[in-house]
Amino acid sequence: MRIVIIGGGKVGSTIAEHLTKEGHDIVVIDHDKRVVERIGDQLDVMALCGSGASVEVMRQAGVEESDLLIACTAQDELNLISCVFAKKLGCANTIARVRSPEYAQSVYLLSDSIGLSMVINPEYNAAQEIFRLLEIPSVFKRDTFAGGRVEIVELQLREGDQLDGVPLYELPKKLKLRALICAVQRGEEIQIPDGRFVLQAGDKIYLCAPATSIARILQNLGLYKRMVRRVMLVGGSRIAEYLTRMLAKTGAATKIVEMDMNRARRLAEELPEADVVCADGTSDAVLRAENVEQMDSVVTLTNIDEENLILSMYVSRLGVPQVITKVDHTEFGAMLMDRGIDRVISPKNLCAHAIIRYVRAMQNTGGSAVLTLHHLVDGKVGALEFAVTEHTKNRGRTLRDIQLKPNILVASINKNGQILIPGGDDTFDTGDTVVIVTTSKQVIV
C-alpha cells in the first residue's frame, strides 16, 4: 500500500520503520529539515520537508493516489486539518492522532462527516493499558488477540510457586483449565518450550489462554491478586485524568500528586472522586507524608522519563507491591528492568503499534493474512495473529502432522468466536484466526 505519514517524531518514525519493513511504499512529511534528513538517512522512505496541512506538499507526496494518510504530529488541529484535506484530495483512508480530551470527544461524533477512518488518543490508550495492569496486579504485561478473546500475559515465577520445578507436560493438571506457556525467559536465554521443559523460580513466563479464563488460572496457581484498592498517581497528566475516571468505577481510592498549583486545582474540581495533593511528587518527604508505603500501586506519570524511572525505583525499594512507569523512550525501561522497573508503558509506542495493527487489518481485506503482531520479551519474541484463507498451507491437517520450523508454536485457534488452546489433534480451517509465537524473524507455517 502507498501510505503518507505526517509527522516524523517518535510515533511517525516508528510507524514508518515497521511499515517499510512490511513492504509498504511510505512517504513522510515533516516541517523540521533535520527530522526529514534523519528519516531519509535511516529509512528507505521518501521524506519531504513542509507543512502537513499544505495541499501543495500533499500533492508532492502523492496523497491523492495513496491508500492511507496518517497524521501523527504533536498538534491535534494540524492532524485533523491534514486528514480533511487528504480526504478532499481523494485519499482513501485517514487516521488522526488526537490527544486533547475535548477534541477527541467531538471528533468521534464527527469522524464520518470529516472522513476519518480512525482516531487514536495516545493518553487514553495508555490509561487503558495501565488500568488493565491494575486489574490483575500479578501480571507484568497483557496482550490481546482475537478481538480481545485471547490474552498472553507475562508472569514471573518465584521460589515456592506451584509451577516451580514443574515440567510443562504436567501443566493441564496444575492449571485445571486449557492454557499454554508459549515462551520462557530464563536470564538472557529465550525459549519456545516443549512439554519436556521444566519451569523454575526466576523464569518469566508468557501464558496464553482465553481472556475469560486468565483470572481463574491465576487463582488455581495461587498467583492471583485482587485489583488494587489504593493507587497513587505521581503527576496530574491527561493519563492521570483518564485513569482516575476508570478507577472511580471500581471503587478504588486514587490519590494524585501534582506540583503545579493551577493544574492541581483544576484536577480537584473535575475529579471529585480523587484526593488531589499539590506537592512535589519527587520529594521523599512528600511521598512519605502521603503514605506511599501503604499504597497497593504507584504509577509515575510526570513528563520527564528520568524522574519517572528514579521514582519507580525508589518506591519499589520502599516495598510498594506494584509500580508502573510511563516513559517515552522505552530503551530506558529496558536498561533498568533489573532495578525494579518491570511494568513500563509508552503512550507513543502504544499509539504507533495501534496504527500499525490497523494498517495490517486494512491489508488483510486486500488479501494479506496478517491481523496483529505483538512483541514479547523486549521484542525478542513475536506473537502473530493471522487469518486462515484458502491459500494457507496445512489447512485441515492435525497439528501433530504439521512440520513446523524450530521455535514456532501454535498458541491459539479462534473458530468463529470459540477459542481453542490447541493440542495435537486440533486443526485450523478457512475462516479461523490463529496466533503463532516464535523467536524467528519470519513466521512461516
C-alpha positions in Angstrom: 0.0 0.0 0.0 1.0 3.6 -0.5 0.9 5.4 2.9 1.7 9.1 3.7 2.7 9.9 7.3 2.6 13.5 8.5 4.9 13.9 11.4 8.4 12.3 11.7 8.7 12.3 15.5 8.8 9.2 17.7 5.3 8.0 16.6 5.7 8.7 12.9 9.2 7.3 12.6 8.2 4.1 14.5 5.2 3.6 12.1 7.4 4.3 9.1 10.1 1.9 10.2 7.7 -1.0 10.8 5.6 -0.4 7.6 8.6 -0.1 5.4 9.9 -3.5 6.6 6.5 -4.9 5.7 6.8 -3.7 2.1 4.6 -0.6 2.0 5.5 2.4 0.0 6.0 5.2 2.6 6.2 9.0 2.3 7.0 11.0 5.5 6.2 14.8 5.7 7.7 16.9 8.5 8.3 20.7 8.8 11.7 20.2 10.5 14.5 19.8 8.0 16.7 17.9 10.5 13.9 15.3 11.1 13.5 14.9 7.4 17.2 14.4 6.8 17.4 11.9 9.7 14.4 9.8 8.4 15.8 9.9 4.9 19.2 8.7 6.1 17.8 5.9 8.4 14.8 4.6 6.5 14.1 3.5 2.9 11.3 6.1 2.5 10.6 9.3 0.7 10.9 12.2 3.1 9.5 15.7 2.3 10.1 18.9 4.3 7.0 21.1 4.6 3.7 21.6 6.3 1.4 18.6 6.6 -1.6 21.0 6.0 -0.2 22.3 2.7 -2.2 21.0 -0.3 0.9 21.6 -2.5 3.1 19.4 -0.2 0.4 16.8 -0.1 0.3 16.7 -3.9 4.1 16.3 -4.0 3.7 13.3 -1.7 1.0 11.8 -3.9 -1.7 11.9 -1.3 -4.5 11.8 -3.9 -3.2 8.4 -5.1 -2.5 7.0 -1.6 -4.3 4.3 0.3 -3.9 5.9 3.7 -2.8 9.1 5.3 -1.6 9.0 8.9 -1.4 12.4 10.7 0.5 12.0 13.9 2.1 15.3 14.7 2.0 16.8 18.2 -0.7 19.3 17.1 -4.3 18.0 17.1 -5.5 20.8 14.9 -2.9 20.1 12.2 -3.7 16.4 12.3 -7.4 17.0 11.8 -6.9 19.6 9.0 -4.5 17.3 7.2 -7.0 14.5 7.2 -9.8 16.7 5.9 -7.6 18.0 3.1 -6.3 14.5 2.3 -9.9 13.2 2.0 -10.8 16.1 -0.3 -7.8 15.2 -2.5 -9.0 11.7 -2.9 -7.0 9.7 -0.3 -9.0 6.5 0.5 -8.4 6.4 4.3 -7.2 8.8 7.0 -6.0 8.4 10.6 -5.6 11.3 13.1 -3.7 11.3 16.4 -5.8 13.4 18.7 -4.6 14.0 22.3 -7.0 16.7 23.6 -9.9 15.1 25.5 -12.2 17.9 24.3 -11.3 17.3 20.6 -11.3 13.5 21.0 -15.0 13.5 22.2 -16.1 15.8 19.4 -14.1 14.1 16.7 -15.6 10.7 17.5 -19.0 12.1 16.8 -17.9 13.8 13.6 -15.5 11.2 12.2 -17.9 10.0 9.5 -18.6 13.6 8.4 -15.0 14.6 8.1 -13.9 11.3 6.6 -11.8 9.9 9.4 -11.2 6.2 9.3 -9.6 6.1 12.8 -9.0 8.5 15.7 -6.3 7.5 18.2 -5.7 9.1 21.5 -2.3 8.0 23.0 -3.1 9.2 26.5 -6.4 7.4 26.6 -4.8 4.2 25.2 -2.1 4.4 27.9 -4.6 4.8 30.6 -6.5 1.8 29.4 -3.3 -0.3 29.3 -2.4 0.8 32.9 -5.9 0.0 34.1 -5.6 -3.5 32.7 -2.4 -4.0 34.7 -4.1 -2.6 37.8 -7.0 -5.1 37.3 -4.6 -8.1 37.8 -1.5 -6.8 39.7 0.4 -10.1 39.5 0.7 -9.6 35.7 3.5 -7.6 34.2 2.1 -7.3 30.7 -1.1 -8.2 28.9 -1.5 -8.6 25.1 -4.8 -9.4 23.4 -5.7 -11.2 20.3 -8.9 -12.5 18.5 -10.8 -9.3 19.3 -9.9 -9.5 23.0 -10.9 -13.1 23.4 -7.3 -14.4 23.8 -4.6 -13.0 26.1 -0.9 -13.6 26.5 0.1 -12.5 30.0 3.6 -12.1 31.4 4.3 -13.5 34.8 7.4 -14.2 36.9 7.8 -17.4 38.9 9.1 -17.1 42.5 10.6 -19.7 44.7 7.9 -22.0 46.1 5.3 -21.1 43.4 3.2 -24.0 42.3 4.9 -24.1 38.9 8.4 -24.0 40.3 10.0 -27.3 39.2 7.0 -28.4 37.1 7.6 -29.9 33.6 5.2 -28.4 31.0 3.5 -31.8 30.3 2.0 -31.5 33.8 0.6 -28.0 33.1 -3.0 -29.1 32.4 -3.2 -30.9 35.8 -1.9 -27.8 37.6 -4.0 -25.2 35.8 -7.3 -27.2 35.6 -8.1 -25.2 32.5 -6.7 -25.1 29.0 -3.7 -22.8 28.7 -0.3 -22.8 27.1 3.1 -21.4 28.2 4.3 -20.2 24.8 7.6 -18.5 25.8 10.0 -18.5 28.7 12.8 -16.1 29.5 15.5 -17.5 31.8 18.2 -15.0 32.4 19.3 -13.9 29.0 18.0 -17.1 27.3 14.7 -17.1 25.4 12.9 -20.4 24.8 9.8 -21.5 23.0 9.3 -24.6 25.2 8.1 -28.1 24.6 6.4 -30.4 27.0 9.7 -31.6 28.5 10.7 -28.1 29.6 10.9 -27.7 33.4 10.0 -24.4 34.9 12.0 -22.9 37.7 11.9 -19.9 40.0 13.0 -16.7 38.3 11.6 -17.6 35.0 9.5 -15.1 33.1 6.7 -17.0 31.5 4.2 -15.9 28.8 0.9 -17.7 29.3 -1.7 -17.9 26.6 -5.3 -18.6 27.5 -8.9 -17.4 26.7 -9.4 -14.0 28.3 -12.3 -15.3 30.4 -10.0 -17.9 32.0 -7.0 -15.8 33.0 -8.2 -14.8 36.5 -9.3 -18.4 37.3 -6.0 -19.8 36.1 -4.0 -17.4 38.2 -6.3 -18.3 41.2 -5.6 -22.0 40.7 -1.9 -21.3 40.7 -2.0 -19.1 43.8 -0.8 -16.2 41.7 -3.9 -14.1 41.6 -4.1 -10.8 43.3 -7.3 -8.8 43.5 -7.5 -5.4 41.8 -5.7 -2.7 43.7 -7.8 -0.6 46.1 -5.3 2.2 46.8 -3.4 3.9 44.0 -1.1 6.9 43.9 -0.6 8.8 40.6 2.5 11.0 40.6 1.9 13.6 38.0 -1.5 15.1 37.1 -1.3 14.4 33.3 -4.1 13.6 30.9 -3.3 10.0 31.5 -4.0 10.6 35.2 -7.4 12.1 34.3 -8.5 9.2 32.2 -7.1 6.6 34.6 -8.8 8.3 37.6 -12.2 8.1 36.0 -11.7 4.4 35.1 -10.6 3.6 38.7 -13.6 5.5 40.2 -15.9 3.0 38.5 -14.2 0.2 40.5 -14.3 2.0 43.9 -10.6 2.3 44.1 -9.2 5.2 46.2 -7.0 7.3 44.0 -4.5 10.0 45.1 -3.0 12.4 42.6 0.2 14.3 43.5 0.7 17.3 41.2 3.2 20.1 41.7 1.6 22.8 39.5 -1.0 24.7 41.6 -3.3 25.6 38.7 -3.3 22.1 37.4 -3.9 20.6 40.8 -6.8 23.0 41.4 -8.4 22.1 38.1 -8.0 18.4 38.7 -9.6 18.7 42.2 -12.6 20.4 40.6 -13.0 18.0 37.7 -12.2 14.8 39.6 -14.0 14.9 43.0 -13.6 11.2 43.3 -9.8 11.6 43.7 -7.7 13.0 46.5 -5.6 15.7 44.8 -2.4 16.9 46.6 -0.5 19.9 45.4 3.1 19.0 46.1 6.4 17.8 44.6 5.9 14.1 44.0 9.6 13.6 43.6 10.2 14.6 47.3 10.8 11.8 49.7 9.2 13.8 52.5 6.0 14.4 50.4 5.7 10.7 49.4 6.1 9.5 53.0 3.6 12.1 54.3 1.1 10.9 51.7 1.6 7.3 52.9 3.2 6.0 49.8 4.2 2.8 51.5 0.6 1.9 52.2 -0.3 2.0 48.5 -1.2 -1.1 46.5 0.2 0.6 43.4 2.1 3.7 42.4 2.0 5.0 38.8 4.7 7.6 37.8 3.2 9.9 35.2 5.4 13.0 35.1 6.5 14.5 31.8 10.2 13.6 32.4 11.3 10.0 31.8 14.2 10.2 34.2 12.0 11.4 37.0 9.6 8.5 36.4 12.3 5.9 36.4 14.0 7.1 39.5 10.7 7.5 41.4 9.7 4.0 40.3 13.0 2.5 41.6 12.6 4.4 44.9 9.0 3.4 45.6 9.8 -0.2 44.6 12.5 -0.2 47.3 10.0 1.1 49.8 8.0 -2.1 49.2 5.1 -0.9 47.1 3.7 -4.1 45.5 3.1 -2.8 42.0 4.9 0.1 40.3 4.0 1.2 36.8 6.3 3.6 34.9 5.3 5.9 32.0 8.2 6.6 29.6 8.5 7.9 26.1 12.0 6.4 25.5 11.3 2.7 26.1 15.0 1.8 26.0 15.4 3.4 29.4 13.0 0.9 30.9 14.7 -2.0 29.2 18.0 -1.0 30.6 16.6 -0.8 34.2 14.5 -3.9 34.3 16.7 -5.4 37.0 16.3 -2.2 39.1 12.6 -2.7 39.8 11.3 -1.2 36.6 9.2 -4.1 35.4 6.0 -2.5 34.2 6.7 0.1 31.6 4.1 2.0 29.5 5.0 4.1 26.5 2.0 6.2 25.1 3.9 6.9 21.9 4.7 3.2 21.3 1.1 2.2 22.0 -0.1 4.8 19.5 2.3 3.6 16.8 1.5 -0.1 17.3 -2.3 0.5 17.3 -1.9 2.3 13.9 0.3 -0.5 12.6 -2.3 -3.1 13.6 -5.0 -1.1 11.8 -2.8 -1.0 8.6 -2.4 -4.7 8.8 -6.1 -5.2 9.2 -6.6 -3.0 6.1 -4.1 -5.0 4.2 -5.9 -8.2 5.3 -9.1 -7.1 3.5 -7.0 -6.9 0.3 -5.6 -10.4 0.6 -2.9 -10.4 3.3 -3.5 -12.8 6.2 -1.7 -10.9 9.0 -4.0 -9.3 11.6 -1.9 -8.3 14.6 1.7 -8.6 15.8 2.8 -8.2 19.4 6.3 -8.2 20.6 7.1 -10.1 23.8 10.3 -10.4 25.8 11.6 -6.9 24.9 11.0 -7.6 21.2 12.9 -10.9 21.1 9.7 -13.0 20.6 6.8 -12.2 18.2 3.2 -13.3 18.7 1.5 -13.0 15.3 -2.2 -13.5 14.6 -3.3 -14.4 11.0 -6.4 -15.2 9.2 -6.6 -18.7 7.6 -7.5 -18.3 3.9 -7.9 -20.7 1.1 -4.2 -20.0 0.3 -3.0 -21.0 3.8 -0.9 -24.2 3.8 -1.8 -27.1 6.0 -5.5 -26.3 6.4 -7.4 -29.2 7.9 -4.3 -31.1 9.0 -3.9 -32.0 12.7 -1.1 -30.0 14.3 0.9 -33.1 15.1 1.1 -33.9 11.4 2.4 -30.4 10.5 6.2 -30.0 10.4 6.8 -26.6 12.0 10.1 -24.9 11.9 12.1 -24.8 15.2 10.9 -22.2 17.8 7.4 -21.9 16.3 4.4 -22.7 18.4 0.7 -22.5 17.6 -0.7 -20.8 20.7 -4.5 -20.4 19.9 -7.1 -21.0 17.3 -10.2 -18.9 17.0 -13.1 -20.8 15.4 -16.0 -18.3 15.0 -15.5 -17.0 18.5 -14.7 -20.3 20.1 -11.2 -20.2 21.4 -9.1 -23.3 21.3 -5.8 -23.7 23.2 -4.7 -26.4 20.7 -3.5 -29.9 21.2 -2.0 -32.3 18.7 -5.4 -33.4 17.4 -6.7 -29.8 16.6 -6.8 -28.3 13.1 -7.2 -24.8 11.6 -9.5 -24.2 8.7 -10.6 -21.4 6.4 -12.2 -18.5 8.4 -10.2 -19.3 11.6 -7.7 -17.0 13.1 -4.5 -18.4 14.5 -1.9 -17.0 16.9 1.6 -18.2 16.4 4.6 -17.4 18.8 8.2 -17.5 17.5 11.6 -16.2 18.1 12.2 -16.2 14.4 12.1 -13.0 12.4 9.7 -14.6 9.8 6.7 -16.7 10.8 6.1 -19.5 8.3 3.7 -22.4 8.9 
